[in-house]
Amino acid sequence: MEPIFSIRLHTKDLAILELIQAFFHTGKIYVSKDIKEAVFRVSSMKELEIIISHFDKYPLVTQK
């Protein structure tokens, strides 16, 4: 089993996932029109290191 980072949004928000993909220069976007869902997914360790290092440098500031 391999680690996976993914973000799921409604297909109307596909542009947001495209911006995230362009920012990180990695990952793939999958669109399922029948359930109106879009998923940005990163699954290789090399690509995951890009995501992890970003959040190490810029942690999320949230109340949740």
N, CA, C and O atoms as CSV, one atom per row, in Angstrom:
chain,resi,resn,atom,element,x,y,z
A,1,MET,N,N,0.840,-1.172,0.000
A,1,MET,CA,C,0.000,0.000,0.000
A,1,MET,C,C,0.896,1.250,0.000
A,1,MET,O,O,1.873,1.322,0.745
A,2,GLU,N,N,0.559,2.200,-0.820
A,2,GLU,CA,C,1.361,3.417,-0.909
A,2,GLU,C,C,0.572,4.612,-0.376
A,2,GLU,O,O,-0.656,4.635,-0.467
A,3,PRO,N,N,1.273,5.605,0.182
A,3,PRO,CA,C,0.572,6.800,0.669
A,3,PRO,C,C,0.042,7.629,-0.490
A,3,PRO,O,O,0.633,7.670,-1.570
A,4,ILE,N,N,-1.082,8.289,-0.244
A,4,ILE,CA,C,-1.722,9.112,-1.266
A,4,ILE,C,C,-2.192,10.415,-0.640
A,4,ILE,O,O,-2.743,10.420,0.460
A,5,PHE,N,N,-1.974,11.513,-1.341
A,5,PHE,CA,C,-2.528,12.808,-0.967
A,5,PHE,C,C,-3.561,13.134,-2.021
A,5,PHE,O,O,-3.269,13.071,-3.215
A,6,SER,N,N,-4.777,13.484,-1.594
A,6,SER,CA,C,-5.797,13.838,-2.578
A,6,SER,C,C,-6.715,14.923,-2.045
A,6,SER,O,O,-6.915,15.072,-0.840
A,7,ILE,N,N,-7.259,15.669,-2.982
A,7,ILE,CA,C,-8.256,16.700,-2.687
A,7,ILE,C,C,-9.431,16.438,-3.616
A,7,ILE,O,O,-9.266,16.380,-4.834
A,8,ARG,N,N,-10.620,16.279,-3.039
A,8,ARG,CA,C,-11.836,16.025,-3.821
A,8,ARG,C,C,-12.735,17.255,-3.766
A,8,ARG,O,O,-13.006,17.802,-2.697
A,9,LEU,N,N,-13.191,17.675,-4.945
A,9,LEU,CA,C,-14.098,18.812,-5.045
A,9,LEU,C,C,-15.181,18.514,-6.079
A,9,LEU,O,O,-15.054,17.592,-6.885
A,10,HIS,N,N,-16.225,19.294,-6.039
A,10,HIS,CA,C,-17.271,19.225,-7.059
A,10,HIS,C,C,-16.654,19.670,-8.390
A,10,HIS,O,O,-15.736,20.489,-8.411
A,11,THR,N,N,-17.155,19.134,-9.477
A,11,THR,CA,C,-16.590,19.473,-10.795
A,11,THR,C,C,-16.683,20.964,-11.111
A,11,THR,O,O,-15.911,21.465,-11.929
A,12,LYS,N,N,-17.617,21.684,-10.476
A,12,LYS,CA,C,-17.693,23.129,-10.731
A,12,LYS,C,C,-16.452,23.848,-10.211
A,12,LYS,O,O,-16.183,24.982,-10.607
A,13,ASP,N,N,-15.687,23.194,-9.321
A,13,ASP,CA,C,-14.469,23.776,-8.758
A,13,ASP,C,C,-13.203,23.189,-9.381
A,13,ASP,O,O,-12.125,23.271,-8.792
A,14,LEU,N,N,-13.328,22.610,-10.547
A,14,LEU,CA,C,-12.189,22.005,-11.240
A,14,LEU,C,C,-11.043,22.994,-11.421
A,14,LEU,O,O,-9.879,22.604,-11.327
A,15,ALA,N,N,-11.343,24.245,-11.675
A,15,ALA,CA,C,-10.298,25.259,-11.881
A,15,ALA,C,C,-9.392,25.386,-10.654
A,15,ALA,O,O,-8.198,25.651,-10.793
A,16,ILE,N,N,-9.947,25.199,-9.461
A,16,ILE,CA,C,-9.139,25.270,-8.237
A,16,ILE,C,C,-8.108,24.142,-8.228
A,16,ILE,O,O,-6.941,24.363,-7.905
A,17,LEU,N,N,-8.541,22.947,-8.580
A,17,LEU,CA,C,-7.609,21.818,-8.623
A,17,LEU,C,C,-6.533,22.028,-9.692
A,17,LEU,O,O,-5.379,21.648,-9.496
A,18,GLU,N,N,-6.907,22.622,-10.803
A,18,GLU,CA,C,-5.927,22.909,-11.853
A,18,GLU,C,C,-4.888,23.916,-11.367
A,18,GLU,O,O,-3.710,23.803,-11.704
A,19,LEU,N,N,-5.316,24.899,-10.578
A,19,LEU,CA,C,-4.369,25.859,-10.003
A,19,LEU,C,C,-3.433,25.186,-9.012
A,19,LEU,O,O,-2.240,25.487,-8.983
A,20,ILE,N,N,-3.960,24.285,-8.206
A,20,ILE,CA,C,-3.125,23.548,-7.247
A,20,ILE,C,C,-2.107,22.700,-7.993
A,20,ILE,O,O,-0.931,22.677,-7.630
A,21,GLN,N,N,-2.546,22.010,-9.024
A,21,GLN,CA,C,-1.641,21.191,-9.826
A,21,GLN,C,C,-0.546,22.045,-10.471
A,21,GLN,O,O,0.621,21.652,-10.487
A,22,ALA,N,N,-0.917,23.197,-10.993
A,22,ALA,CA,C,0.065,24.092,-11.620
A,22,ALA,C,C,1.043,24.648,-10.590
A,22,ALA,O,O,2.227,24.814,-10.887
A,23,PHE,N,N,0.560,24.938,-9.383
A,23,PHE,CA,C,1.421,25.467,-8.325
A,23,PHE,C,C,2.491,24.454,-7.924
A,23,PHE,O,O,3.668,24.797,-7.809
A,24,PHE,N,N,2.077,23.204,-7.713
A,24,PHE,CA,C,3.017,22.170,-7.265
A,24,PHE,C,C,3.770,21.504,-8.418
A,24,PHE,O,O,4.745,20.792,-8.174
A,25,HIS,N,N,3.346,21.713,-9.660
A,25,HIS,CA,C,3.966,21.085,-10.839
A,25,HIS,C,C,4.001,19.570,-10.703
A,25,HIS,O,O,4.970,18.924,-11.102
A,26,THR,N,N,2.952,19.015,-10.143
A,26,THR,CA,C,2.898,17.568,-9.944
A,26,THR,C,C,1.451,17.126,-9.765
A,26,THR,O,O,0.546,17.955,-9.670
A,27,GLY,N,N,1.245,15.829,-9.720
A,27,GLY,CA,C,-0.075,15.278,-9.469
A,27,GLY,C,C,-0.907,15.129,-10.734
A,27,GLY,O,O,-0.550,15.616,-11.807
A,28,LYS,N,N,-2.028,14.438,-10.566
A,28,LYS,CA,C,-2.953,14.216,-11.669
A,28,LYS,C,C,-4.353,14.581,-11.216
A,28,LYS,O,O,-4.683,14.498,-10.033
A,29,ILE,N,N,-5.163,14.982,-12.167
A,29,ILE,CA,C,-6.554,15.314,-11.885
A,29,ILE,C,C,-7.435,14.305,-12.597
A,29,ILE,O,O,-7.279,14.043,-13.789
A,30,TYR,N,N,-8.364,13.746,-11.836
A,30,TYR,CA,C,-9.327,12.793,-12.374
A,30,TYR,C,C,-10.709,13.408,-12.243
A,30,TYR,O,O,-11.055,13.955,-11.196
A,31,VAL,N,N,-11.502,13.318,-13.309
A,31,VAL,CA,C,-12.845,13.889,-13.300
A,31,VAL,C,C,-13.851,12.781,-13.554
A,31,VAL,O,O,-13.729,12.012,-14.508
A,32,SER,N,N,-14.851,12.715,-12.678
A,32,SER,CA,C,-15.952,11.771,-12.833
A,32,SER,C,C,-17.223,12.593,-13.040
A,32,SER,O,O,-17.810,13.096,-12.082
A,33,LYS,N,N,-17.631,12.722,-14.272
A,33,LYS,CA,C,-18.781,13.571,-14.590
A,33,LYS,C,C,-20.100,12.972,-14.104
A,33,LYS,O,O,-21.050,13.705,-13.830
A,34,ASP,N,N,-20.162,11.651,-13.998
A,34,ASP,CA,C,-21.422,11.036,-13.562
A,34,ASP,C,C,-21.734,11.327,-12.099
A,34,ASP,O,O,-22.904,11.409,-11.726
A,35,ILE,N,N,-20.692,11.488,-11.249
A,35,ILE,CA,C,-20.948,11.860,-9.849
A,35,ILE,C,C,-20.498,13.300,-9.562
A,35,ILE,O,O,-20.483,13.744,-8.414
A,36,LYS,N,N,-20.135,14.011,-10.627
A,36,LYS,CA,C,-19.761,15.426,-10.528
A,36,LYS,C,C,-18.670,15.664,-9.483
A,36,LYS,O,O,-18.804,16.502,-8.591
A,37,GLU,N,N,-17.585,14.897,-9.625
A,37,GLU,CA,C,-16.478,14.985,-8.686
A,37,GLU,C,C,-15.169,15.089,-9.451
A,37,GLU,O,O,-14.971,14.433,-10.474
A,38,ALA,N,N,-14.279,15.929,-8.930
A,38,ALA,CA,C,-12.928,16.042,-9.473
A,38,ALA,C,C,-11.949,15.786,-8.332
A,38,ALA,O,O,-12.167,16.227,-7.203
A,39,VAL,N,N,-10.866,15.066,-8.639
A,39,VAL,CA,C,-9.896,14.698,-7.612
A,39,VAL,C,C,-8.494,15.045,-8.096
A,39,VAL,O,O,-8.083,14.636,-9.182
A,40,PHE,N,N,-7.761,15.807,-7.275
A,40,PHE,CA,C,-6.333,16.029,-7.489
A,40,PHE,C,C,-5.628,14.987,-6.647
A,40,PHE,O,O,-5.897,14.875,-5.451
A,41,ARG,N,N,-4.725,14.218,-7.252
A,41,ARG,CA,C,-4.111,13.102,-6.541
A,41,ARG,C,C,-2.607,13.061,-6.772
A,41,ARG,O,O,-2.125,13.224,-7.893
A,42,VAL,N,N,-1.879,12.841,-5.684
A,42,VAL,CA,C,-0.432,12.653,-5.727
A,42,VAL,C,C,-0.147,11.340,-5.007
A,42,VAL,O,O,-0.561,11.157,-3.863
A,43,SER,N,N,0.562,10.420,-5.676
A,43,SER,CA,C,0.769,9.114,-5.054
A,43,SER,C,C,2.215,8.632,-5.032
A,43,SER,O,O,2.511,7.683,-4.305
A,44,SER,N,N,3.111,9.221,-5.773
A,44,SER,CA,C,4.500,8.762,-5.714
A,44,SER,C,C,5.230,9.472,-4.573
A,44,SER,O,O,4.954,10.634,-4.275
A,45,MET,N,N,6.152,8.768,-3.948
A,45,MET,CA,C,6.888,9.340,-2.820
A,45,MET,C,C,7.646,10.603,-3.238
A,45,MET,O,O,7.725,11.562,-2.470
A,46,LYS,N,N,8.195,10.605,-4.432
A,46,LYS,CA,C,8.933,11.771,-4.914
A,46,LYS,C,C,8.015,12.988,-5.002
A,46,LYS,O,O,8.393,14.086,-4.594
A,47,GLU,N,N,6.807,12.789,-5.536
A,47,GLU,CA,C,5.855,13.890,-5.643
A,47,GLU,C,C,5.298,14.278,-4.276
A,47,GLU,O,O,5.059,15.457,-4.016
A,48,LEU,N,N,5.090,13.293,-3.400
A,48,LEU,CA,C,4.590,13.591,-2.057
A,48,LEU,C,C,5.574,14.456,-1.267
A,48,LEU,O,O,5.161,15.283,-0.454
A,49,GLU,N,N,6.856,14.269,-1.504
A,49,GLU,CA,C,7.867,15.082,-0.819
A,49,GLU,C,C,7.701,16.562,-1.154
A,49,GLU,O,O,7.971,17.416,-0.310
A,50,ILE,N,N,7.265,16.876,-2.363
A,50,ILE,CA,C,7.021,18.264,-2.763
A,50,ILE,C,C,5.890,18.857,-1.920
A,50,ILE,O,O,5.997,19.978,-1.422
A,51,ILE,N,N,4.811,18.094,-1.768
A,51,ILE,CA,C,3.656,18.547,-0.990
A,51,ILE,C,C,4.024,18.678,0.486
A,51,ILE,O,O,3.712,19.683,1.124
A,52,ILE,N,N,4.685,17.663,1.018
A,52,ILE,CA,C,5.054,17.665,2.441
A,52,ILE,C,C,5.992,18.816,2.765
A,52,ILE,O,O,5.810,19.494,3.776
A,53,SER,N,N,6.988,19.045,1.927
A,53,SER,CA,C,7.938,20.132,2.212
A,53,SER,C,C,7.247,21.494,2.178
A,53,SER,O,O,7.624,22.399,2.923
A,54,HIS,N,N,6.246,21.644,1.324
A,54,HIS,CA,C,5.508,22.903,1.277
A,54,HIS,C,C,4.774,23.138,2.599
A,54,HIS,O,O,4.836,24.230,3.163
A,55,PHE,N,N,4.077,22.102,3.090
A,55,PHE,CA,C,3.326,22.263,4.324
A,55,PHE,C,C,4.226,22.306,5.560
A,55,PHE,O,O,3.826,22.841,6.594
A,56,ASP,N,N,5.430,21.752,5.466
A,56,ASP,CA,C,6.402,21.932,6.552
A,56,ASP,C,C,6.836,23.391,6.620
A,56,ASP,O,O,6.976,23.959,7.702
A,57,LYS,N,N,7.046,23.986,5.455
A,57,LYS,CA,C,7.492,25.377,5.394
A,57,LYS,C,C,6.348,26.353,5.666
A,57,LYS,O,O,6.556,27.392,6.293
A,58,TYR,N,N,5.150,26.027,5.202
A,58,TYR,CA,C,3.976,26.892,5.355
A,58,TYR,C,C,2.831,26.105,5.979
A,58,TYR,O,O,1.914,25.690,5.270
A,59,PRO,N,N,2.866,25.894,7.288
A,59,PRO,CA,C,1.792,25.102,7.923
A,59,PRO,C,C,0.437,25.797,7.820
A,59,PRO,O,O,0.345,27.023,7.757
A,60,LEU,N,N,-0.600,24.982,7.805
A,60,LEU,CA,C,-1.960,25.521,7.767
A,60,LEU,C,C,-2.270,26.217,9.075
A,60,LEU,O,O,-1.916,25.725,10.147
A,61,VAL,N,N,-2.928,27.355,8.990
A,61,VAL,CA,C,-3.381,28.081,10.175
A,61,VAL,C,C,-4.904,27.951,10.175
A,61,VAL,O,O,-5.593,28.556,9.354
A,62,THR,N,N,-5.411,27.154,11.106
A,62,THR,CA,C,-6.835,26.867,11.121
A,62,THR,C,C,-7.318,26.585,12.530
A,62,THR,O,O,-6.528,26.272,13.420
A,63,GLN,N,N,-8.599,26.698,12.722
A,63,GLN,CA,C,-9.203,26.411,14.013
A,63,GLN,C,C,-9.683,24.965,14.093
A,63,GLN,O,O,-10.003,24.492,15.184
A,64,LYS,N,N,-9.740,24.259,12.981
A,64,LYS,CA,C,-10.247,22.884,12.966
A,64,LYS,C,C,-9.170,21.903,13.361
A,64,LYS,O,O,-9.418,20.698,13.403
